[in-house]
Amino acid sequence: MIKRIGFLFLIILIFTTTISFGQNRRKIPSEKPKLIVGIVVDHLRSDYFFRYSNLLGDGGFKRLMKKGAYCQNTRFSYLYSQTGTDHASIFTGTPPAYHGIISDAWYNRILGTKSFAKTDEKESLLGVDSTEVGVSPRKLLATTLGDEMKLFNPQSRVIGVSLNCESAMFSAGHAADGVYWMDDLSGKFISSSYYQDTLYNWVREFNEKKFADFYLNRIWTPYDGENKPGISDKILGKVGLNTSFYYDLNKEKKKLSYKAIKGTPFGNMLAKDFAISAIINENLGKDDDTDLLTLNFSCLDFRQRELSPFSPEMVDNFIRLDQEIEHFLNFLDEQIGLENVLIFLTADQSSNYTPEDLAAQNVPFGYFSMYNAIALLKSYLNILYGQGDWILGYDLQQVYLNHQLIEDSKLNIPEMQVKASEFLIQFAGVANTVPSSSLVNSNYSHGILKKIQRSFNQKRSGDVLITLQPGWRHKVKDENDLIAQYSYTNQVPLFWYGWKIKHSTITKKIFVEDIVPSISNFLNISTPAGCDGNPIEDLVR
């Protein structure tokens, strides 16, 4: 009897030891990550995590900060910042001067028309009946992380997800297996014929569930801690935000179509839902061929022109995003195991203070009218050189001169650039004006001129580049204006989590261009062409 009990005890011991060993073995990180997840949150401020830490749960941003690596001094190395520009820089590891996406649009001097970064007449949109011109990443001049992964191992899968086209395309790159974004008119996730001949069945099935309609069929009021609408100040009052808000999203939809979801937390939920579906249906992270998912949360961006970054709506967006991050991390752990997933989370352009924020603290601010400035510049050039359409256009704080007319008139282009630059510097709120001839002929090693030069692409940038003083912003004539958002610091958060990442706080200055070479080192692959970032030390154990 004693022998039998001893034998049973031995069997139980072996069984429990085996289970324990199996559990521990599953927690050992793979040699290389099976899945890399690159998350970019538009307009996410670094101070949000500290300002509103008491409103966050333990499983989202706090989990990244307490268990992962936090790079607290991360910045952009260039000045002019926009959605497509920043996503391209993050995932190529190179500034706009090299990757070429200087803006969402620029002027084509040969054709005399505005050229949009995403458009491609050779392609068509998939998943929706549309007469709109197609899109592709062809105007992105550098390779992305995903491109280099595919060149190293064609079996790796690369998928890009966003509510916005530019974010999805310029993150995933040229060689991606699938790039998807939400169509503003239908609420469906669509793609481009550049990537595939027809929309995959799983994407169609996702669209048939009409998640966008489900999310827009509700009232948006502040989160109350239990996700029940109607108790508006329970949470926001803790941080001094006692102003309630109430949005009938059905009414918003009637005015803005499905674009209305982009200004609410539910847009981030929709993007996360689609990302989860992509991971499951594309079998990402299920073998030893490292895959890549790029995911963009854009809902802090859509209302940033009209609202303070500390408004109740923006704070509510941030609180609910924290919950979506928690849910997504839990999903990755259950589906793949976080020890096999390398995650980084950063932001594109950081949300700026509004003039109202500055005025409340007696900080100087102002509005710069580009329309008045350009009108006066035209008059000035007419006085100097005679009547003519000397200015081709203005975009992204850059003046484009009419080179064809200047050459036909046998005038000197660099001379006119200098004259225009000297005229514009006189306007209130203008900090610097730089003629492009100076950027071509000089190499600036530090300061604001270096940042401008890293934004400057000789073929695509304007003839005079303008920067505004801190606190100043453009007067926006209409919502179609493409206005750069920038600051003199361009500081953004950067978290690393999962795989072999050790818990640490890295205080040295890091640029977003350092993200891709760090991952390239982990994978032992080449960095993208033109990449000038440096691997971040001490990230892994």
C-alpha positions in Angstrom: 0.0 0.0 0.0 2.9 2.3 0.9 4.6 1.4 -2.3 1.4 2.2 -4.3 1.0 5.6 -2.6 4.7 6.3 -3.2 4.3 5.4 -6.9 1.2 7.6 -7.3 3.0 10.5 -5.6 5.9 10.0 -8.1 3.5 10.0 -11.0 1.8 13.2 -9.7 5.2 14.8 -9.1 6.4 14.0 -12.6 3.1 15.2 -14.1 3.1 18.5 -12.3 6.8 19.0 -13.0 6.1 18.4 -16.7 3.3 20.9 -16.7 5.4 23.4 -14.9 8.3 22.8 -17.3 6.0 23.1 -20.2 4.6 26.4 -18.9 8.1 27.8 -18.3 9.2 26.6 -21.7 6.4 28.4 -23.4 7.5 31.6 -21.6 11.1 31.4 -23.0 11.4 33.9 -25.8 12.0 32.6 -29.3 15.4 33.2 -30.9 13.9 36.0 -33.0 10.4 37.5 -32.4 7.7 35.7 -34.3 5.7 38.9 -34.7 6.7 42.5 -34.6 3.9 45.0 -33.9 4.6 48.6 -34.6 1.9 50.9 -33.1 1.8 54.6 -33.9 -0.7 56.8 -32.1 -1.3 60.2 -33.9 -0.8 63.2 -31.7 0.0 61.3 -28.5 1.7 63.5 -26.0 4.5 62.3 -23.7 3.0 64.1 -20.7 -0.4 62.3 -21.0 0.9 59.3 -19.1 2.0 61.4 -16.0 -0.8 64.0 -16.2 -3.6 61.4 -16.3 -1.9 58.3 -14.7 -4.6 58.0 -12.0 -7.2 57.5 -14.8 -5.3 54.6 -16.4 -5.7 50.9 -15.7 -2.7 48.6 -15.0 -2.9 46.6 -18.2 -2.4 49.2 -20.9 0.2 52.1 -21.0 1.2 51.4 -17.4 2.0 47.8 -18.3 4.2 49.1 -21.1 6.0 51.5 -18.8 6.3 49.2 -15.7 7.4 46.1 -17.5 8.9 47.3 -20.8 11.5 49.9 -21.8 10.5 53.5 -21.9 12.6 56.0 -24.0 11.6 59.2 -22.4 13.6 61.6 -24.6 12.5 60.5 -28.1 12.2 63.1 -30.8 12.0 63.7 -34.6 15.2 64.9 -36.1 13.5 67.1 -38.7 11.1 70.0 -38.5 8.0 69.7 -40.8 5.7 67.1 -39.5 2.6 65.5 -41.0 0.9 62.2 -40.8 2.3 60.5 -43.9 5.7 62.1 -43.4 6.1 60.9 -39.9 4.9 57.3 -40.6 7.3 57.1 -43.5 10.2 58.4 -41.2 9.4 56.0 -38.4 9.3 52.9 -40.6 12.2 53.8 -43.0 14.5 55.1 -40.3 15.3 58.1 -42.5 14.1 61.7 -42.7 11.9 63.3 -45.4 15.1 64.6 -47.2 15.8 61.0 -48.2 12.5 59.1 -48.2 10.8 61.9 -50.2 7.4 62.1 -48.4 7.9 65.8 -47.4 4.2 66.3 -47.0 0.8 64.8 -47.9 1.2 66.9 -51.1 3.7 69.0 -53.0 3.8 71.0 -56.2 5.0 69.3 -59.4 6.8 72.2 -61.2 6.9 70.4 -64.6 3.1 69.9 -64.7 2.4 73.0 -62.6 -0.1 71.0 -60.4 -0.2 69.7 -56.9 1.0 66.1 -56.5 -0.4 64.0 -53.7 1.9 61.6 -51.9 -0.5 58.7 -52.0 -2.2 59.0 -55.4 -1.3 56.7 -58.3 -3.3 56.7 -61.5 -2.0 53.3 -62.5 -3.9 51.7 -59.6 -7.5 51.5 -58.4 -9.2 51.1 -55.0 -10.3 47.6 -53.9 -13.4 46.9 -51.9 -15.5 49.9 -52.9 -17.1 51.3 -56.1 -15.3 54.6 -56.5 -14.2 57.0 -59.2 -11.4 58.3 -57.1 -7.8 57.9 -58.4 -6.0 54.9 -57.0 -3.2 54.9 -54.5 0.2 53.3 -53.9 3.5 53.8 -52.0 5.5 54.4 -55.2 6.4 58.0 -54.2 8.1 56.7 -51.1 11.7 56.6 -52.2 13.2 54.6 -49.4 12.5 51.0 -48.3 10.7 50.3 -45.0 11.3 47.8 -42.3 8.7 45.5 -43.9 10.4 45.8 -47.3 13.7 44.7 -45.8 12.0 41.8 -43.9 10.4 40.6 -47.2 13.7 41.0 -49.1 15.5 38.9 -46.4 12.7 36.3 -46.2 9.8 36.3 -48.6 7.9 34.0 -46.3 7.5 36.8 -43.7 4.1 38.4 -43.8 3.7 42.2 -43.6 0.3 43.8 -43.0 -0.6 47.5 -42.4 -3.8 48.7 -40.7 -5.1 52.2 -40.2 -8.2 54.3 -40.6 -6.1 56.6 -42.9 -4.5 55.6 -46.2 -1.2 57.4 -45.9 -0.5 55.9 -42.4 -1.2 52.4 -43.6 0.8 52.5 -46.8 3.9 54.4 -45.7 4.2 52.2 -42.6 3.9 48.9 -44.3 5.8 49.8 -47.4 6.1 48.6 -51.0 6.4 44.8 -50.5 3.5 44.4 -48.0 1.2 41.5 -48.3 -1.8 43.6 -47.4 -2.5 47.2 -46.5 -5.9 48.3 -45.3 -7.6 51.5 -44.3 -11.2 52.7 -43.8 -13.2 54.3 -46.6 -14.8 57.5 -45.3 -17.9 57.1 -47.4 -18.8 53.4 -46.8 -17.1 52.6 -43.5 -15.5 49.6 -45.1 -11.8 48.6 -45.0 -10.4 48.8 -48.4 -7.0 48.4 -50.2 -5.2 49.1 -53.5 -4.8 47.1 -56.6 -1.0 47.7 -56.0 -1.1 45.1 -53.3 -3.6 42.5 -54.5 -6.0 41.8 -57.4 -9.1 41.5 -55.2 -10.0 42.0 -51.6 -9.5 38.8 -49.6 -12.5 36.9 -48.3 -11.7 37.6 -44.6 -11.7 41.4 -45.3 -15.1 41.1 -47.1 -16.5 39.1 -44.2 -15.2 41.7 -41.7 -16.9 44.5 -43.7 -20.2 42.6 -43.9 -20.4 42.7 -40.1 -20.6 46.6 -40.3 -18.7 47.4 -37.2 -18.5 51.1 -38.2 -22.3 51.3 -38.2 -22.4 49.5 -34.8 -20.0 52.0 -33.3 -21.7 55.1 -34.8 -25.1 54.0 -33.5 -24.5 55.4 -30.1 -24.1 58.5 -27.9 -20.5 59.5 -27.0 -20.3 60.9 -23.5 -17.3 60.8 -21.1 -16.2 57.5 -19.8 -17.4 57.0 -16.2 -15.2 54.1 -15.1 -17.8 51.5 -15.9 -18.3 52.3 -19.6 -21.8 53.5 -19.0 -22.9 56.7 -20.6 -24.6 59.5 -18.7 -22.3 60.0 -15.6 -20.3 62.6 -17.3 -18.0 64.1 -14.6 -17.2 61.1 -12.4 -13.8 60.6 -14.1 -13.0 63.9 -15.7 -13.7 65.8 -12.5 -10.7 64.1 -10.9 -8.3 66.0 -13.2 -10.2 69.3 -13.2 -12.2 68.7 -16.4 -15.8 69.3 -15.3 -17.1 70.1 -18.7 -19.4 67.4 -20.0 -19.9 66.6 -23.7 -22.5 64.8 -25.6 -22.3 63.7 -29.2 -25.1 61.9 -31.1 -22.9 60.0 -33.5 -25.8 59.2 -35.8 -26.1 63.0 -36.4 -22.4 63.3 -36.8 -22.5 60.6 -39.4 -25.2 62.5 -41.4 -22.8 65.5 -41.6 -19.5 63.7 -42.1 -20.4 60.2 -43.3 -18.2 57.5 -41.7 -15.4 60.1 -41.3 -17.3 60.9 -38.1 -15.9 57.9 -36.3 -12.3 59.2 -36.7 -12.8 61.8 -34.0 -14.1 59.4 -31.4 -12.6 56.6 -29.3 -14.7 54.1 -31.3 -12.5 54.7 -34.3 -9.5 53.3 -32.4 -11.7 50.3 -31.4 -12.5 49.7 -35.0 -8.9 49.8 -36.0 -8.0 47.4 -33.2 -10.8 45.0 -34.2 -9.6 44.9 -37.8 -6.0 44.3 -36.6 -7.0 41.4 -34.5 -8.9 39.9 -37.5 -5.8 40.4 -39.6 -3.6 38.6 -37.1 -6.0 35.6 -37.0 -6.8 35.3 -40.7 -3.2 35.9 -41.9 -1.8 33.6 -39.3 0.7 36.2 -38.1 3.3 35.0 -35.6 2.4 31.3 -36.0 5.8 30.1 -37.4 9.5 31.0 -37.3 9.3 33.5 -40.2 9.1 36.8 -38.4 5.9 38.8 -39.4 5.2 42.5 -39.1 1.9 44.3 -38.3 1.8 48.0 -38.4 -1.1 49.5 -36.6 -2.1 53.2 -36.4 -4.5 54.7 -33.9 -5.5 58.1 -35.3 -8.4 59.4 -33.2 -6.4 61.9 -31.2 -5.6 63.6 -34.5 -9.0 64.3 -36.0 -10.1 67.0 -33.6 -6.7 68.4 -32.7 -7.2 71.6 -34.7 -10.4 72.6 -32.9 -9.8 71.2 -29.4 -7.1 71.6 -26.8 -5.0 68.4 -26.2 -6.3 68.6 -22.6 -10.0 69.0 -23.5 -12.5 66.5 -22.1 -12.9 64.8 -25.5 -9.2 64.3 -26.0 -8.7 63.0 -22.5 -11.6 60.6 -23.0 -10.0 59.4 -26.2 -6.8 58.7 -24.3 -8.5 56.9 -21.4 -10.4 54.6 -23.8 -7.3 54.1 -25.9 -5.6 52.8 -22.8 -8.3 50.1 -22.6 -7.9 49.2 -26.2 -4.1 48.8 -25.7 -4.8 46.5 -22.7 -7.3 44.4 -24.7 -4.8 44.1 -27.7 -1.9 43.1 -25.4 -4.0 40.4 -23.8 -5.1 39.1 -27.2 -1.4 38.9 -28.4 -0.5 37.0 -25.2 -3.3 34.5 -25.6 -2.9 34.1 -29.4 0.9 34.1 -29.7 2.5 34.7 -26.4 4.1 38.0 -25.6 7.5 36.4 -25.2 7.3 35.9 -28.9 6.0 39.3 -29.9 8.2 42.5 -30.1 6.0 45.6 -29.7 7.0 49.2 -30.0 4.6 52.1 -29.5 5.3 55.7 -30.5 3.6 58.7 -32.0 3.7 60.9 -35.0 3.5 64.7 -34.5 2.9 65.5 -30.8 -0.3 67.5 -30.2 0.4 71.2 -29.7 -1.0 73.7 -27.2 -3.8 75.8 -28.6 -3.7 79.6 -28.5 -6.4 79.4 -25.8 -4.1 77.2 -23.6 -1.3 79.7 -24.0 -3.5 82.7 -23.4 -4.7 81.3 -20.1 -1.2 81.3 -18.8 -0.1 84.6 -20.5 2.2 82.8 -22.9 2.7 84.7 -26.2 0.9 83.3 -29.2 -0.5 84.4 -32.5 -2.0 83.5 -35.9 -0.1 83.7 -39.1 -2.2 84.3 -42.3 -0.5 82.6 -45.2 -3.1 84.0 -47.6 -2.3 87.6 -46.6 1.5 86.9 -46.8 1.3 85.2 -50.2 -0.9 88.0 -51.6 1.6 90.7 -50.4 4.5 88.6 -51.7 2.9 88.4 -55.2 2.5 92.2 -55.2 6.1 92.6 -54.1 7.5 90.3 -56.8 5.3 92.1 -59.4 6.9 95.4 -58.4 10.4 94.0 -58.7 10.0 91.8 -61.8 6.9 93.0 -63.6 3.4 91.5 -63.8 3.5 87.7 -63.7 2.3 84.6 -61.9 5.7 84.2 -60.1 4.3 82.0 -57.4 3.1 78.5 -58.3 1.7 77.7 -54.9 2.1 77.4 -51.1 1.9 74.3 -49.0 3.4 72.9 -45.8 5.0 76.3 -44.9 6.8 76.3 -48.2 6.5 78.8 -51.1 6.8 77.3 -54.6 8.0 79.7 -57.3 7.1 79.4 -61.0 10.5 78.2 -62.4 9.2 77.9 -65.9 8.1 81.6 -66.0 11.3 82.7 -64.2 13.5 80.9 -66.7 11.5 82.1 -69.7 11.9 85.7 -68.4 15.7 85.1 -68.2 15.7 85.8 -64.4 17.8 84.2 -61.7 15.9 81.7 -59.6 18.2 81.8 -56.5 18.0 85.6 -56.5 14.2 85.5 -56.5 14.3 82.9 -53.7 16.4 85.2 -51.6 14.2 88.3 -52.3 11.1 86.3 -51.4 12.8 85.0 -48.2 13.9 88.5 -47.1 10.3 89.8 -47.7 8.6 87.0 -45.7 10.9 87.3 -42.7 9.3 90.7 -41.9 5.9 89.2 -41.0 4.9 88.9 -37.4 5.1 85.4 -36.2 7.7 84.3 -38.7 10.8 82.9 -37.0 12.9 81.8 -40.0 12.8 81.9 -43.8 15.3 79.9 -45.7 15.8 80.0 -49.5 16.2 76.4 -50.9 19.5 77.5 -52.6 21.0 77.8 -49.2 19.9 74.3 -48.3 21.3 72.9 -51.5 24.7 74.6 -51.1 25.2 74.4 -47.4 25.4 71.6 -44.8 24.0 72.6 -41.5 25.3 70.7 -38.5 23.0 71.8 -35.7 20.0 73.9 -34.7 16.8 74.7 -36.5 18.5 74.9 -39.9 19.7 71.3 -39.6 16.1 70.2 -38.8 14.8 72.2 -41.8 17.5 70.6 -44.0 16.5 67.1 -42.9 12.9 68.0 -44.1 14.1 69.3 -47.4 14.1 67.2 -50.6 15.6 69.1 -53.6 13.1 67.7 -56.1 9.9 68.1 -54.1 10.4 70.9 -51.5 9.6 74.6 -52.1 11.8 77.5 -52.9 11.4 79.3 -49.6 10.8 77.4 -46.3 9.1 79.2 -43.4 9.1 78.4 -39.7 6.8 80.1 -37.2 7.7 81.3 -33.7 6.7 79.1 -30.8 3.0 79.6 -29.9 2.1 80.7 -33.4 -0.1 78.8 -35.8 -1.7 79.1 -39.2 -5.1 80.6 -39.7 -7.0 77.8 -41.4 -9.2 79.0 -44.2 -10.9 75.6 -44.8 -10.5 72.0 -43.7 -8.8 71.0 -47.0 -5.7 73.0 -46.2 -2.6 70.9 -45.7 -0.9 72.7 -42.8 2.2 71.3 -41.0 2.1 70.8 -37.3 5.5 71.1 -35.7 7.2 72.2 -32.6 10.8 73.0 -31.8 11.2 69.8 -29.7 9.1 67.3 -31.6 9.1 65.1 -28.5 7.1 61.9 -28.6 6.8 58.8 -26.4 8.4 55.5 -27.3 7.7 52.2 -25.5 9.2 48.8 -26.1 7.6 45.6 -24.8 7.5 41.8 -25.1 10.1 39.4 -26.5 13.5 39.9 -24.8 12.9 43.5 -23.9 14.1 44.3 -20.4 12.4 46.8 -18.0 14.3 50.1 -18.2 13.9 53.8 -18.5 16.3 55.2 -21.2 17.0 58.8 -20.7 19.5 59.6 -23.5 18.2 61.4 -26.6 16.8 59.1 -29.2 15.3 59.8 -32.6 12.4 58.0 -34.2 14.8 57.0 -37.0 16.6 54.8 -34.4 13.6 52.4 -34.1 14.1 50.5 -37.4 17.9 49.9 -37.1 17.3 48.6 -33.6 14.8 46.0 -35.0 17.0 45.3 -38.0 19.8 44.3 -35.5 17.4 42.0 -33.6 16.5 40.3 -36.9 20.1 40.4 -38.4 18.8 42.0 -41.6 19.9 45.0 -43.6 18.6 48.4 -42.6 16.5 50.3 -45.2 18.2 52.2 -47.9 19.1 55.7 -46.6 18.5 54.8 -43.0 20.7 57.0 -40.8 19.5 56.0 -37.4 21.4 54.2 -34.7 20.4 51.0 -32.8 19.2 51.8 -29.3 21.5 50.2 -26.7 20.4 48.2 -23.7 16.9 47.3 -24.9 17.2 43.5 -24.6 18.4 41.3 -21.8 
